[in-house]
Structures are given as C-alpha cells and as structure tokens.
Amino acid sequence: MIDREQVRKVAHLARLELTPEEEQLFTTQLGSILDYFEQLNELDVENVKPTTRAIDVSNVTRPDRLQPYPDREEILQGAPEQEGEYFKVPKIINQE
C-alpha cells in the first residue's frame, strides 16, 4: 500500500506541486493501481514467452528511392522562409 508521504516524495522528485486534495486523490489512485499489479502477480506465467507486445506487429515499409521533383519553385513556395533557391532555417549552432 502507498501512503501520502510516498506520494509527496514522488511528486517532489517529479517536480510537481500537489494540493492536499490531489495528494489524497493520487494516494487512492496509486493504491488501486498497485493492488491491480498484485492481482497480476498471482497469474501463472511460467509458460508464457516474454514479449514487448501482446500481438505480433511488423512495420510495412518500402525502399527509399531518390526521385527528382520537377518543380523546385513549387516546393520552395511551401517554405516559411527561403534564401535564393534554398530553404532558410534558424541557426542552431553557435561557432564560438
């Protein structure tokens, strides 16, 4: 079981300011979550293979193919800023 002091400690570590009402609410909610995990601990998972997903999922991708775009001006029209024939982007590295 979790108590309010543990909720305060977690909130402090997470840099959260909780009202007394929120502390009480989260104490109750986190207690319920931990009770649910205790129920899960009762399950027999001896023959269950570890996995990261409940179902098999595979990413459907296509190979990248370089294709020139025929209208460069049309692409540049969508840019917030441009400089000549290039996209203009904010400077992110200082050369000091």
Residue pairs with C-beta under 8 A, 6 or more apart in sequence:
1 31
1 34
2 27
2 30
2 31
2 34
3 27
4 23
4 24
4 27
7 18
7 23
7 26
7 27
7 30
8 18
8 23
11 17
11 18
11 23
11 26
18 26
69 75
72 85
76 82
76 85
76 87
79 87
79 88
81 87
81 88
81 89
82 88
